[in-house]
Amino acid sequence: MDTAFLISAFVTLLVVIDPIGLTPIFIALTQGTDARHRRMVGYRACGIAFGILTLFAFFGEAVLGFIGISMSAFRIAGGILLFITALDMLFERRTKRREDKADEEEFPDPSVFPLAIPLIAGPGAIASIILLVGQTGDTVEVVSILAVMLAVLLVALALFLIAGPIEHLLGRVGINVVTRILGMLLAALSVQFVLDGLRNFGLAPA
């Protein structure tokens, strides 16, 4: 396989998954938890995302088609779920729920949703991995694409693991400001997912 293609695949997945942009979101979603729990969330989220993207790399749209779901519908559903998360971040509903459960020992676990899906293994990442694998010719090339995907996820994991020092640097006020800004951005991103899905159905202007 052409090295230039692998580099292009790496850049594509890096931009789509956006580990740097996910790090503040990871901090906001795990705010107030201890270091051990935060590490477990990071490992679990990246592991689950790797499994999901690997599944779609091998089976692609056939997985969705088998149960009668189009990629457009997947985008719309992901956008709606992401919008709910954005509302929680904007209005501190997660913080209020955490205060109501102050006597409980367990922390909330955002590793599956919204971290693994739809933030890491979202519609864009799934579509990208399907397209990249579709350009391969044999098993070795497919494995090469999976290795590139793993490299991007390791970048995300490395940033998640140093989230503690980043949070300490920002402080509580900084985290609250960043959380609300990211809530607005997530809301806009979720609407974009929905619009992309509707556009593919021909229900929204290009």
C-alpha positions as CSV (number, residue, x, y, z in Angstrom):
1,M,0.0,0.0,0.0
2,D,1.2,3.5,-0.8
3,T,2.7,5.3,2.2
4,A,1.0,8.5,1.0
5,F,-2.3,6.8,1.3
6,L,-1.6,5.7,4.8
7,I,-0.6,9.2,5.8
8,S,-3.7,10.5,4.2
9,A,-5.8,8.0,6.1
10,F,-4.1,9.0,9.4
11,V,-4.8,12.7,8.8
12,T,-8.4,12.0,7.7
13,L,-9.2,10.0,10.9
14,L,-7.2,12.4,13.1
15,V,-9.3,15.3,11.8
16,V,-12.6,13.5,11.9
17,I,-12.1,12.0,15.4
18,D,-10.3,15.2,16.6
19,P,-8.6,13.9,19.8
20,I,-7.4,17.4,20.7
21,G,-11.0,18.7,20.5
22,L,-12.3,15.7,22.5
23,T,-9.9,16.3,25.4
24,P,-11.8,19.3,26.9
25,I,-15.1,17.4,26.4
26,F,-13.5,14.4,28.2
27,I,-12.5,16.7,31.1
28,A,-16.0,18.2,31.3
29,L,-17.7,14.8,31.3
30,T,-15.4,13.4,34.0
31,Q,-15.2,16.5,36.1
32,G,-15.1,15.7,39.8
33,T,-14.1,12.1,39.4
34,D,-10.9,10.6,40.8
35,A,-7.8,9.8,38.6
36,R,-8.4,6.1,38.6
37,H,-12.0,6.4,37.4
38,R,-10.9,8.9,34.7
39,R,-8.2,6.5,33.4
40,M,-10.7,3.6,33.3
41,V,-13.2,5.8,31.4
42,G,-10.5,6.7,28.9
43,Y,-9.3,3.1,28.4
44,R,-12.9,1.9,28.1
45,A,-14.0,4.6,25.7
46,C,-11.1,4.1,23.3
47,G,-11.4,0.3,23.5
48,I,-15.1,0.4,22.7
49,A,-14.6,2.9,19.9
50,F,-11.9,0.6,18.4
51,G,-14.3,-2.3,18.5
52,I,-17.1,-0.4,16.9
53,L,-14.9,1.0,14.1
54,T,-13.3,-2.4,13.5
55,L,-16.8,-3.9,13.2
56,F,-17.7,-1.3,10.6
57,A,-14.4,-1.7,8.8
58,F,-15.1,-5.3,8.1
59,F,-18.9,-5.2,7.6
60,G,-19.5,-1.6,6.7
61,E,-23.0,-0.5,5.7
62,A,-24.1,-4.2,5.7
63,V,-24.4,-4.0,9.5
64,L,-26.8,-1.1,9.3
65,G,-28.5,-2.4,6.2
66,F,-29.1,-5.8,7.9
67,I,-31.3,-4.1,10.5
68,G,-32.7,-1.6,8.0
69,I,-30.9,1.5,9.2
70,S,-29.3,3.9,6.7
71,M,-26.2,6.0,7.4
72,S,-28.4,9.1,7.2
73,A,-30.7,7.7,9.9
74,F,-27.6,6.9,11.9
75,R,-26.4,10.5,11.6
76,I,-29.8,11.9,12.7
77,A,-30.0,9.6,15.7
78,G,-26.4,10.4,16.7
79,G,-27.2,14.1,16.4
80,I,-30.2,13.9,18.6
81,L,-28.4,12.0,21.3
82,L,-25.4,14.4,21.1
83,F,-27.8,17.4,21.5
84,I,-29.1,15.9,24.8
85,T,-25.6,15.8,26.1
86,A,-25.0,19.4,25.0
87,L,-28.0,20.5,27.0
88,D,-26.7,18.7,30.0
89,M,-23.4,20.6,29.6
90,L,-25.0,23.9,29.1
91,F,-27.3,23.8,32.1
92,E,-25.1,21.8,34.4
93,R,-27.7,19.0,34.7
94,R,-24.9,16.5,35.2
95,T,-23.5,18.5,38.1
96,K,-27.0,18.7,39.8
97,R,-27.5,14.9,39.4
98,R,-24.0,14.3,40.9
99,E,-24.9,16.5,43.9
100,D,-28.1,14.7,44.4
101,K,-26.2,11.4,44.5
102,A,-23.4,12.7,46.7
103,D,-23.8,9.8,49.1
104,E,-23.2,7.3,46.3
105,E,-19.7,5.9,45.9
106,E,-19.9,5.3,42.1
107,F,-19.1,8.0,39.6
108,P,-21.1,8.3,36.3
109,D,-19.6,6.5,33.4
110,P,-19.7,8.3,30.1
111,S,-17.3,5.9,28.4
112,V,-19.9,4.2,26.2
113,F,-22.1,7.2,25.6
114,P,-21.3,9.9,24.7
115,L,-17.5,9.3,24.5
116,A,-17.1,6.0,22.6
117,I,-20.2,6.7,20.5
118,P,-21.0,9.2,19.0
119,L,-18.0,11.4,19.9
120,I,-15.1,9.1,19.0
121,A,-16.8,6.4,16.8
122,G,-19.4,8.8,15.4
123,P,-21.0,8.9,12.0
124,G,-18.1,10.7,10.5
125,A,-15.5,8.2,11.8
126,I,-17.7,5.3,10.8
127,A,-18.2,6.7,7.3
128,S,-14.5,7.4,7.0
129,I,-13.4,3.9,8.0
130,I,-15.9,2.4,5.6
131,L,-14.6,4.5,2.7
132,L,-10.9,3.9,3.5
133,V,-11.3,0.2,3.8
134,G,-13.3,0.3,0.5
135,Q,-10.1,1.5,-1.2
136,T,-8.1,-1.5,0.0
137,G,-7.4,-4.6,-2.1
138,D,-6.4,-7.3,0.4
139,T,-6.3,-8.3,4.1
140,V,-2.9,-6.8,4.6
141,E,-4.1,-3.4,3.5
142,V,-7.2,-3.6,5.7
143,V,-5.0,-4.4,8.7
144,S,-2.8,-1.4,7.7
145,I,-5.9,0.9,7.9
146,L,-6.9,-0.6,11.2
147,A,-3.3,0.1,12.5
148,V,-3.7,3.7,11.4
149,M,-7.1,3.9,13.2
150,L,-5.5,2.4,16.3
151,A,-2.7,5.0,16.2
152,V,-5.3,7.8,16.1
153,L,-7.1,6.3,19.1
154,L,-3.9,6.0,21.0
155,V,-3.3,9.7,20.5
156,A,-6.8,10.3,21.9
157,L,-6.1,8.0,24.9
158,A,-2.7,9.8,25.6
159,L,-4.5,13.1,25.8
160,F,-7.3,11.6,28.0
161,L,-4.6,10.3,30.4
162,I,-3.1,13.8,30.9
163,A,-6.6,15.3,31.4
164,G,-5.9,15.7,35.1
165,P,-3.1,18.2,34.8
166,I,-5.0,20.1,32.1
167,E,-8.0,20.3,34.4
168,H,-5.8,21.5,37.3
169,L,-4.3,24.2,35.0
170,L,-7.8,25.5,34.0
171,G,-9.3,25.4,37.5
172,R,-12.9,25.1,38.4
173,V,-13.9,28.5,36.8
174,G,-12.0,27.6,33.7
175,I,-13.7,24.2,33.4
176,N,-17.1,25.7,33.9
177,V,-16.4,28.3,31.1
178,V,-15.0,25.6,28.8
179,T,-17.9,23.2,29.6
180,R,-20.5,25.8,28.5
181,I,-18.6,26.8,25.4
182,L,-18.2,23.1,24.4
183,G,-21.9,22.6,25.1
184,M,-22.7,25.3,22.5
185,L,-20.3,23.7,20.1
186,L,-21.7,20.2,20.7
187,A,-25.2,21.5,20.2
188,A,-24.1,23.0,16.8
189,L,-22.3,19.8,15.9
190,S,-25.4,17.7,16.8
191,V,-27.6,20.0,14.6
192,Q,-25.1,19.6,11.8
193,F,-25.3,15.8,12.1
194,V,-29.1,16.0,11.8
195,L,-28.9,18.4,8.8
196,D,-26.4,16.1,7.1
197,G,-28.7,13.1,7.5
198,L,-31.7,15.1,6.3
199,R,-29.7,16.4,3.3
200,N,-28.9,12.8,2.3
201,F,-32.6,12.1,2.4
202,G,-33.2,15.1,0.2
203,L,-35.1,16.9,3.0
204,A,-32.7,19.8,3.5
205,P,-31.0,22.2,1.2
206,A,-27.3,21.6,0.2
